Structures are given as C-alpha cells and as structure tokens.
Amino acid sequence: MKILYFDLETTGTMFWKNGIHQLAGCIEIDGIVVEKFDYNVQPYHKAQINDEALSIAGITREHLKTYEPMNLVYRKFVDMLGKYVDKFNKKDKFTLCGYNNASFDNPFLRAWFVQNGDNYFGSWFWSSSIDVMVMAHCHLMAQRPEMVDFKLKTVASKMGLQVDESKLHDGFYDIELTRGIYNLIRQSTTY
C-alpha cells in the first residue's frame, strides 16, 4: 500500500485562481515512512495572491520571491514520486491522504500539475483519496455537536494528540498531525 500524505499552503482558497506556496508531506509504503518532503515554492505566475492567506501561514509576498521556482519544485516532486511508482503501470499508484484534501488540496495539486504542463496527474494517483477529516467525523460523530469547530487542531486535540499551535499552518507539521489522527482511527477500527 502506497500512501502520499500531503498538505498544501496556498495563496487563497480557489484552485483556479490561487497558487501553491508550500507542498509538504511524506511517502508511506506498507506502513513505513520511506521519504519526507517539504518544498517552499513560488506560486504559478498567474496566481492571485491573497495577503490574508499568506498571513495565516506567517509569510509575506517577499518570502514568496525567495522560494524555488515552481518548475524546479515540480521536477523534484515527480522525480521523488518516480522512485516509488511506475507512472506507466496502471496498477501502481499512490493513494493521496490529507485533512480536508478531497475538497481543497487535491484540486490544487491537480491544477499545479497542469500549470507545470503535465496532464497526467492520474498516472501517479488513484482517483479516490483518503480524507482524514471525513474519517474523523465518523469517528467523533457522537462528540461533534459539542466541539467548537472541526479544524485540524481541534480534532487532533480531541483525539489526544499534543498540538503546538505555533506550528499550525506549516504544511509539514499539519501533515504530522493528520497522519497521527489517521493512525489513531485505523488502530481503533477494523477494516
């Protein structure tokens, strides 16, 4: 089983208008993390940049100018993917896994591939993914009405994970929390 846990930080909330500025996560094969990644990336040159979105991640437009160009990060990313998946083998793909990734991160990642001239996103990833937020909702359904919100930090805390709020909205830290929640749910559930 090949899972690509990932989290994105973006310049806004609309994948068709905004861009990615951080791509972080890890690759897990048969339960073992084989590689971690954390890329700061200059957003697509046509991407709209929302200063409020940047402030959530604690960065500025000046930070973005110091990040690696998108095409170089893309090349590093697919080279890494190619070490673990044969994109020409229809039976060899990653399952994407993240927190609220089905409606947010996955469309951004797919758009990023297209922005890099690659229309073969599906050669790397299965069409369905694991959304840990959805799993957590099922797991915490009885407690959900009493919860303040269903943000990653709230769910992680409710699940008993220690949360360092100063690290939230760093893609790599967020994916560590996501993976922790996923593993706790899997340990408590029989599949």
ABEGO torsion letter per residue (X at the ends): XBBBBBBBBBAEABAAABBBABBBEBBBBGGBBABBBBBBBBBBAABBBBAAAAAAAGBBAAAAAABBBAAAAAAAAAAAAAAABBAABAABBBBBBBBGAAAAAAAAAAAAAAAAGBAAAAAABBABBBBAAAAAAAAAAAAAAABABABAAAAAAAAGBBBBAAABGBAAAAAAAAAAAAAAAAAABBX
